[in-house]
Amino acid sequence: MKKRLIIIFSTVMVICLISFREGSAMDKKEYNRLTEEEERVIIGKGTEAPFSGIYNDFFDRGVYRCKRCDAPLYISDDKFSSSCGWPSFDDEIKGAVRRQKDRDGIRTEILCANCGAHLGHLFEGEGLTEKDIRHCVNSISLIFVPAEQTPDIAKAYFAGGCFWGVEYLFEQKEGVVSAVSGYGGGDLENPSYQDVTVGNTVHMEIVEVTYDLNKVSYEDLARFFFEIHDPTQEDGQGPDIGEQYMSAVFFSSEEEKLTAQRLIDTLKNKGYPVVTKLLPAGTFWKAEEYHQNYYEKNKKTPYCHRYEKRF
């Protein structure tokens, strides 16, 4: 009996060892092959020489992905010139970057949340941008994909009253990479909040939603939009009255327009007197930094936006 147990135990151990080796091999195949220098930085947590990286002085529009696993990490809108010698970003794609105390016990290391690849370090309090944060990233840890070659990342534009609430709720939506408050629909270039508040610029408060098409569709976002504000209010949204607070979908293609119209028709058939306008998307002007992530910064929740299932 004892001999039989030993045989069974040995067999199980061999199977587990084989499975472990096969699993390790599979895990390894999931990641891109790295050069010796890339491994030194990405796996060994090294640092490339300052001003040597290809993305240091590089500002094309697109998405920066992890060199090791291709996970999207940063968008070009958040990249800025810091003159530090390495690519700098003042924001990341939501949930894409993990932070931990560096092995020097002082700095904050940043890593790819998907595969753990070393990206660089995080610095705050430098006053370089309004967000006052800098992701100092090694170029060698990144791979840039131009905007025209990133069909899985798209943008959508919605106006539904005060952009604070619309942005806040879209940030909670699965598949949304980022939601940014801004202005659109008017002719004045680079309008300020004061310009729009006066109400003579024809601009509306709108939100630019960047999303991952692998996780959420445009129709899902538009449907969500009609459920987080009142699309039947003609003069604004809640207590915010004025043209800048009107309900509108800014479409970038005929397909988006038809999708939004179909949802409006569905709501009208359900008895909702929808007044949401369908307007062609024009230039999006990002609002002042103090408007971005307003509720999160001030530890508050929307006062005139909430989710209400309508479909």
Sequence and secondary structure as in RCSB ss.txt:
>XXXX:A:sequence
MKKRLIIIFSTVMVICLISFREGSAMDKKEYNRLTEEEERVIIGKGTEAPFSGIYNDFFDRGVYRCKRCDAPLYI
SDDKFSSSCGWPSFDDEIKGAVRRQKDRDGIRTEILCANCGAHLGHLFEGEGLTEKDIRHCVNSISLIFVPAEQT
PDIAKAYFAGGCFWGVEYLFEQKEGVVSAVSGYGGGDLENPSYQDVTVGNTVHMEIVEVTYDLNKVSYEDLARFF
FEIHDPTQEDGQGPDIGEQYMSAVFFSSEEEKLTAQRLIDTLKNKGYPVVTKLLPAGTFWKAEEYHQNYYEKNKK
TPYCHRYEKRF
>XXXX:A:secstr
 HHHHHHHHHHHHHHHHHHHHHHHHHHHHHS    HHHHHHHTT     TT STTTT   SEEEEETTT  EEEE
GGGEE  SSSS EES   TT EEEEE TTSSSEEEEETTT  EEEEEEES  SSTT EEEEE GGGEEEEEGGG 
TTEEEEEEEESSHHHHHHHHHTSTTEEEEEEEEESSSSSS  HHHHHHT S  EEEEEEEEETTT  HHHHHHHH
HHSS TT SSEETTEESGGG EEEEESSHHHHHHHHHHHHHHHHTT     EEEE    EE  GGGTTHHHHTT 
  SS       
